[in-house]
Amino acid sequence: MTGDEWGLTGESPVARLRFGQTLCVKFEVLDRSSRRAFDATSQTKGESRMLPDVSRNRESPIKLTRFSRRVLLRRGLLLGTGLSVAAGLLAACGSSSSSSSGAQSTTSSSAASSSAAATGTSGGSAATSQVAVASPSASGSTAASQSASPATTATSKSHQSKYTIEPAKHTGGKLIWGAVSDAKTVNPVVVTDTSSGTIMAMLFNGVMQTDVNTTEPTGDLATNWEISPDGLTYSFTLRDGVKFHDGVPLTANDVKFTYELMLNPKTQSPRTAQLTDRIKSIDVVDDTHITYTLKMPVAPFLATNMETGVVPQHILKDVEPSAIVQDSFSTGKKGRTIGSGPWIFEEWVKDDHITLNKNPNYFGGAPNLDQWIYKVVTNASVEVQQLKTGEIDYGSIQPSDYNDMQKQSNVTMHVYDTFSFTYYMYQLDATKTPLFQDKAVRQALLYAIDREAIVKTIYFGLAEVAIGTMPVISWAYDPNAITNKYPYDLNKAKQLLDQAGWKAGSDGIRAKDGKKLSFTLWTYSGSDTVQSMATVFQQEWKQIGVQMTPQFQEWNSFLTRIENTHDFDIALLGFSWGVDPDQSTMWACASYSGGFNMNKYCNPQVDTLLNDALGTTDKAKRKQYYTQMQNILEDDLPNVVVLFSKAVGGVNKRVHNFFPNAVNTQFNSEQWWVDG
């Protein structure tokens, strides 16, 4: 998966990654089947040649992949939800689990969810520790972190695995994965939400995937790849003998077909704009070799663009691209919805469950379990209750339930930092409201929020106040270099509003030129965390003479509001960045029509810095660019990143080899097993 999506609180994040490390030439990986015994080493080995630093000088604005904002929102709208390394919209108030999807990683947004469950890293088997706390490093592999000349070579080292794999003492049985939102599609070409991404991770394989130990891209269908010295040509060698679930061989033609679908605007893929901007041509050499030629160097190309699940050409070749979304392949049909992954589609009962059966012919080894069920529950409280009773085996935990769940003898808790955050965005389209055109107003509202208190009282310490826009586990995180940190300061907030000409009236509400500083905050319903945060905002803004009315809306209706009609004053939700620190999908001018810039923010300086950072493989330079970008953003303040949440996931102790983590919780689903 690539990296940006929306998500609901408690929703499992899709592993959407954005790789920002130095790209490697001629990088070989062990056969995926060897993962079944990888408890001591990582999956990668071989020689790598570092690329030279290639900068792009482009004056045109960044063009972005048209990420399905509905997917991203679903991920990010959940407050506090912990997403996978890919970004996406989340439910803003909780934590969520990370899922490794074979679908492309996209930045995901979610309602800041309170349950960050499956995204974290556990130090051992879920069956052995009551509470597993992990903070996975996003610093990447041991390969050189800076660019090198074409003649420079580096040997990638074996990485100690974070996880100890238990040999299966029992095969058969099923695992039930609980979630508060249903999927929207089972087609990786059009996926945009974390729930769908969770399913995609089980059904499909991408050319690349993200290594859960290093957060660097590694091969999935690819066994090795070469990158030209100028960073424009990527040549992949695919695994031989991989088959789709119906027995038809998967070849380079299927890979090209998948990308041609995404490049076609009629497909309605959220990745069309970005891929069109980056890819010049795709050439099939033979069944196991394919070459991509880029229009310009793109540092995170492997992670952001090469992890989309490959779909079968022989199934979809006669379907018009404009009909892909409605085709039964996308809506789920046994025998037609097929991939190459460890699990085979069985059935989908909308808003109830999705059932997958084991793939006995999976190239990575047949799963230990017979069945995996994605069960949709009505809300986060029901999810927690069913974890207690054993009706589900895995689920996300809201911060308010964390202490109680630690006492639950049949559940292991996993806590870890994530790439997810809760944020609110100001409407900057003056045709919709003029209230937030002055940045002094935007800044004043943030100074009036006691974020430390929110972390303590609403998140129960399972979050961290945001300093800048980079997550705490990103290699580009540098809080000391951020100029504006916005500590809680009511006097400063009042002073800014006074200086901007907003004076309090007889009713205590400020006004200017006959217009009251009164507006509506929109968010989604069904989350106690979200409701609590909206209430706190309302009370604190009232203290500085601002009237805010919260409005709660059903999830899908809320997504339509923010991504389609843009009919909001302020919107509160969650989001999850990818592993790579590129944040173009939210801040670039062009992303208003094809990304997660939903409030019409545009600053050419930010675009230039984003472009410069994408055009170099030198991590030190990229970090400098992103720090400059953040300082501009923290002054402009188009959106307010309130906090970065930890993920909290609960796993039934009968389940083994299940490791919630911030990158890809489903990376080893074929190794899961349950007690007999």
N, C-alpha and C positions, 0 to 999 in steps of 0.2 A: 504494500500500500504506500501511498506517498506522503501525506502529512497534514491535510487541513480538513476538518469536518466539524459539524455541529453534533451535539449529543445531549441526552437527557440525564438528569441526576440519577446516579446509580446505573447508568448504562455502561456497557462494556465497550471501551474504545477500540477502534480499529488501529492496527499498527500502521500508522502513516508516517513515513520517515522522510526527513530531509537531511541528506548527508552533506556535511560541510568540510570534510577532511580532504587531504591531498589525494587525488585520484591516482590509481596504480595501474601500471601496464603489466600485462601478462600475469595475472593473479589467478592461482589455481586453488581449488577447494577440494576437500575430501568428498567422496560420494556421500550423498545425503543419508543413505542407509546406514552409514557408520555412526550416525548420531545416537543410535541405540546403545552405544557404549562410550559416550563422550564425557563421562563424568569427571575425567581428569584434564582433558584438553579441549580447546575450541575446535570448530569445524574447519578452520582455515590454515593453510600452509602454502609454502612455495615462494617463488621469487616475485618481487615487485619492483617496478621502475617508476620513480617519481616524475611527475609532469613538471615542466617549467611553469613559472608564474606567467599566465597569459591574461592581460587585462583587456577589458572591453571599453572602447570609447564610443558610446552611442548617445546621441542627444535625444533620441525618441523615447517616450515613456515606456516603462516596462509593460509588456503584454503578458497576461497571466492565463494559466489554465482556467477554464471555466469550471471551477470546483462546484459541485452541487452544493449550494449553500444549505439546502435542506439537510444534507448529510452532515455538513460541518456544524450546523446549528444544533442538530440532534445531539452531537457530541459535546458541544461546548455550552449549551444552554443550561446544563445541569450545574448548578453552582458547586464548585469545589470538586467536581468529578475528575478523577484522574484518568487521563486518556493514554492511549498508547503513544509511542513515539511519533506518531503522526499527528498532525494538528486537526482539530475539528471543533464544531460547536458543541458545547456541553451544557448540561443543566447547571446553572451557575453555583449552586450552593453545596454540592457534595463531592463525593469521590466516585470514580468509576473504574471499571476494570479494563485492562488493556487486552485487546484482541489482535492477533496477528492475522491480518487478512491477506488472502492472495490477491485481493483487489489492490489497485494502486493506492499508495499512501497519499492522503490529502490532509491539509491542515484541517483539523476538525474543531468545531465549536460545539460546546454543549452548555446546557443550562448548568451552571456551576453546581455539580452534583455533590452531595454530601458523601457519597460513597465512592471512594476512589479505588475500589477494590482490586480489580484484576490487573492493575498496571504495575504493581511493584515487584521487587525482586526479593525472593526469599532465600535465606541462606541454606535451607535444607528442605527435607520433605515436609509437606504440609501436615503429615500425620504425626510428626515427632515434636513439634514445638507449638505451644499454645499461642504465642504471639511472635510473629516473625517481622522484624523491622529491617528495612533495607533502603539504602539510598544509592541506587546504581549510578555509576559515573558515566557521564556523557562525553568524556574526553576523547573517546575513540581508541583506536588500536595503537600498537606500538610503532606503526609505520611513521616515518618522518612527518612531523606536523607542518613543516614549511615546504614551500616549493623547492624543487631541485632541478638542475639542468638535465637534459635528456640523457646525458652520460652517467648520471648518478643512479646507482642501484641500491635497493634496500631489501633485506630479507624479512618477511613478516614472521613474527615469532608466534609460537603456540601460546594461546591464552588460557589461563586457569579458568575452568568453568565455575560459575557461581553456584551451579546446581549439582547435587548428587543424585544420580539416577538409580532407583531401586529396581533390581530385576523383578519382573512381574511374578507374583506368587499366585495370581489368579487371572484368568482371561475370561472374557464375556462380560455380560452385565451392561449397564448404561450409566451415563453421567447426565444430570439435569442442570442446565445453566439457567439461572433466573435473571430476568431483566424486566424493567418497567416499560419498555417501548418495543413495539414490533419492528421488523425490518420493512423496508420500502421496496427492495428489489433483491434478486439473487444473481444479478448480472454485474460483474466487476467493471465493465465498461462505463456504466452509468451510475454506479454507487456514489452516494454522497453522505450517508449517515453512518454513525458508528454501529448501530444495530445491524444494518445490512452488511457492514464490513466484518462483523463477527462471523456471520455465516460464510462470507466470501473466503475468509481465512481457512475454512475447513474444506471447501470445495475445489479451490483453484490454486495454481502455482504461478508465480511471476518469474520473469527471467532472473531477477535479483530478489533478495530479501535482506532484512537487517539483522545482523548478528546481535543476539541479546546480551552477549558478554562485552562486546566492544562498541556497540551502536554504529558500527561501520557496515557498509553494504557488502554482502557476500553472495555467492551464487545460490540460486534455487534451481531453476531449470538450466542455468548456465554452469558449465564446469570450469571455464576460464574465459577471460576477455582481454583484449588489447586496446589501448588508447593511444592514438597517434600523438607525437610530440607537440603538435599544435593544439591538441585538445578537441579536435573537430570530428575525429572518426573513432567510433567504438565498434569493435569486431567481437562478436560473441560466438562461442562454441557451446552448443546445447547438449544436454544428456541424450544419449542414444537409447532408444527402447522405451521411452516414456509413452504411456497410452492414456487416452481419455477413458472415462468410465464405461463407455460402450465398446472398448477394445480397439478403437481406431488410433493409429499412431499420432502423437503430437509432434509436429515438425515446425521448422522455421516459417513455413507458409502460414501456419496458424498464428504465430507471433506477429508477422506482418499484417495479417488480416485484422487482428485485435487492434493494432495501432492505427490502421487505416480507418477503422470504425470510429476511433476516438478523434482522429483528425477531421472527420466529416461533421460539419456543423449540424446536419440533419439528424445525427444520432442523439443529440442533446446530452453529450458527455460533458461533465464539469471540467474536463481536462483539455478540451479542444483548443482553447485560446493559447494556453501555455505550450502545448505540443506544437502547434502551428508556428508559434514564435521561435521555437528552438530547433525543430527537426527540418532539415532540408530534403533528405531522402532516406528510404529504407530499402536495402537490397538483399534479397535472398541469394546466397551463394549455392547452397544445397540444403538438404533436409536438416542438417545440424549446424549450419553456419549462417549467420545473419549480420549485416553491417548497417549501422546508423551513421549518417553524416549530418552534423549540426551546422547551423548558420553562424554560431558564435560559441566560444567556450562557455560551458555552464558547470561550475564547480560541483554542485550536488546532483548532476544528471542521473547518476546511477541510482541514488536513493529516491529522488523525487519523481523520476519518470520511468524507471525500469522495474517497478515492483507490481504493476497492475497484473491481475490474474489473466492468464491466456485463455481465450474462449475458442470453441471448435468451429473452424471454418465450414466443415461439412454439414453442420447443423444450421448455421446462420447465413450461409452464402446467398441464399435465395430470399432473405428477408430484407425489405427496403430499410435503409438506415432510419428513416423517420418512423418506422414501425417497431423498432427494436425494444423500446421501453414497454410497449404493450404486449410484445410477443410472449408466448407461454414459457419460453426459455428464461425470460426475465421475471415473470410472475410466479414461476415454480411449477414444473410439470415433471413427474417421474418419467425417466427415460429420455427426456429432452433437455432438462437442465443438467448438464454434465460438465465436469471439469476433469482435472488430473490429480486432484488432491487426495488426502487420506480418507475422505468421507464422501458418501454418495447420497444425493438428494432422494428423499422418500416422500415427504408430504409437507404441506404448509396449510395450516388452519389459521386464517387471519385472526390476529389479536388473541391467539391462544397458544400455538406452539408450532415449531418447525422441527421435523425429525430427519436426522441423517443416519445412514447405516455405514458400517465399516467398509472400506475398500480393500478386499483381500489381495488385490494385485498392485497395491501402491508401491511405487519404486523405492520409497523410504522404509518399507516394511509395513506389513498389515497392522492396523491398530489392535491394541490389546482388548479394547472395549468393543462390544457389538453395536452400540447405538449411542448417539449424542442427541440430546433434546434441548432446544432453546425454548424455554417456557416464559411466556409473557404474564406478568402479574400486574395487579391494578395500581400499586404504588409502592414506595420504598418501605413502608411499615409492613405491608404484606410480605415483601421480599425477606425482610428480617425474620418475621414470624415463621416463614416456611423454611428458612435456614435452621431455625431452632428445632422444628419438628422433623426435619430431614426430608421434606417434600421437594426441596431443591438441594443440590450439592455445592453450588457456588452462587454467590451473590454479592452485590456491593452494599456497603454499610454506611449509613449516614453518621456524621460525627456525633449526633445526639444519642445514637444507639451504641456507640463504641464501648463505653465503660460497661454497659450491661452485657454486651456480647462477649467481652473478655471472660465473663464468668461461665459462658456456655461450654460445657464439657465436651460436646461432640463437634465443635467447630474450631478450626485454627484461624487466627486472625493474621492478616498480612498488611503491613503499613509501609508505605514508601513514597518518596517524592515523585512527582510527575511533571509532565510538560503542560498540565492543565491549569487554567486560571478562570477566575470570575471577573467579569468586567461589565461596565455599562458604556454605551455609546451615545454621544450627543448628536442630535439631528443638525447637520450643518447645511442642509439644503434650505436656503432662505425662503424659497417659495412655499415651504411647509411650515416653518416657524422662524421668526427672526431672533428668538430669545438667546441663542447660543452662538451668535456670530462674533461676539466679543470674547476673546479668550480669558479675560478677567473674570467673567461669570463662570466659565468652565473651571477655572482654577479655584475660585472661591468655594464652589460646591465641594471640591475635593478636600480642601483644607478643613471643611466643616465635618468631615467624616472621621470618626475615631476608629481607624482600621485595626489598631491593636486590640481594642475592646471587642470588635467583631470576631477576630481570630480566637479570642479567649472564650467569649460567651456563646457564639453561634457555631464556631468550628471546634470548640473544645480543645484548642491548641493544635489541631490537625491541619494547619495552614501556615503560611508565612506572608506578611505584608509585602506587596510587590514594590520593588525599587527598580524602576525602568520597566521594560516589557519582556526581558529575557527570563526564562524559568531558571530556578536556582540550580538545576542539574545540567544546564547547558554549558558547553565549553566557552561560550561567548558571554556568560554571566559575569559582570564586573560592577557590583553595586557601588564601589568606592569612586568609580568614574562618572556616576550619574549625578548631575548638578542639582536638579530639583527632586527632592524626595518627598515633599508634601507631608510633613508631620501634622498631627491634629492641632489646629490653631484657629479657634473661633474668632479671635480678635483680628487675625490676618484675613480671614474670610470676610468679615464685616467691612474691614478697611478696603479691600479690593472692590466690593460692591459699592461702597460709598464713592470711591474715586471714579468708578464707572458711571456714576449718576443714578444709581438705583436707590431711591429714598423710601423709607418706611412710611406707610400711610396710617390712618387712624385705626385700621384693622390689623396693623402689624405686618402687613404684606408689602414688600417693596414694589415700587412702580417707577417707570421711566417713560416720559412722553405719552402718558395716559395708558401705558401697557403694563399690566401687573406681571411680576415674576412668578407666574403660576403655570404649571404644566402637569402632564401625565407621564408616569413611568409605567411602561408596559413590560410584563414578564409572563412566564408561563405558570399555570396552576398545578397543584398536586405535590408541591414540595414544601415542607415545613421550613427548610433552610432558606429557600428563596423568599418565602413570605416574611420570615423574621428579618432578613436583610432589607427588604423593601420597607418594612415598618421602621427599622432603625434609620434608614435614609430620610424617611418622611419626618421623623421626630427631630433629627439633627439639623436638617435644612430649615425646619420651622424656627429653630433658635436664631437663625440669621435673617429671618424675614422672607423666607422662600416657601411657597405653597406647592407641595407635590402631592398628587393623587395617584396611588398605585392601582393598576388594573391588571388582573390575572386572566390569562386566556389559555384555552386548551392548546396543547403543544403544536399540533399541525397548523392550527389557525394562527398561532403566534408566529410560526415560521413564515407563513404566507405574508403576514404583516411586515415583518422585517426584511425579508428577502425579495418579495415581489412588489408590494405596494409602497414600501418604505414609509408607511403611515404611522409614525411615532414621534414623540418629542425626545424621550430617553428610553432606551431598551436595556434591560438587565438580563444577562445570560452568561454562558460560559464558553470557553474555547480551549482547544489543545493545539499547541505548536507541534511541529515535527522535530526530529532529532537535529536536523540541520537548522541553524539559526535564521535562515532566510524567512522574512516576514512580509514578503511582497504581497501575499494574498489579502492582507488586511490594510496595508498602508499605501500601496502604489495607486496612483491616480487611475490607471486602467482597470484596477480590480473592482471598481464600482459596478461595472457591467459584467464582470466575469470572475469575481472572487468574493471576499468577505468584507470588503469596504462597502458597508451598507448605508453609510451616512454621508457619502460624497466628500470625503476628505481628499485634498490634493495639495501636495507641496513638492514642487520640482526638485528641491534640494534633497528631499527624502528619496525620490525616484532615482536621482543620480547616485546616491550612496548605496541604494539597493542594487543598482546595476553594477557599480564598481565591485561590490562584495561578491556578486555572482560570477564576475569575470576573473577572479583570481583564486588559485588553490592555496595561497599562503594564509594559513589560519590566523597568524598574528595580524596581518593586514585586514583580513575579514573582520576580526574582532574590533579593530579600530574603527572601521567603517560602521559597524553595527552600534558601537558606543556613540559615535557622532549622530547616527540616525536616532537613537533613543533620546539623546539630549534635545534634539529638535522636537521630537514627539512629546516629550515631557513638558516642553514649553508651550507647544501648540495645544496639546491635550485634547485631541479629537475624541479619544476613548480613554476611559480610566480603567487600568488594570488594577483591580482592588487588591487581590491576593492570589497567591499560588497555593493550591490545595495539595495535601497529601492524599494518597489513595488508601482506602481501607477495604479489603476484600475478605470475605469469610468462605472457607473451604471445609466441607465436611471431612472429618478425620478418616472416613472410610476410603477417601480418594488419595491416590499416591502419584508422585511425579508431576504434580500440578503446581506451577510456580507463577503466581500473579506478578507481573513486572511492568515497568513503564514503557517497554519496547514492544513486546509481543507475547502475550500470555499463552497463545496457542501454538507456539513454535514447536512443541514436542507432543502434540495431541495424540499421536500414535503410540506414545509411551505411557499415557495415563492408564491407570488400572484401579479397580476398586476391590475392596475385600469381598470375599465370597460369602 
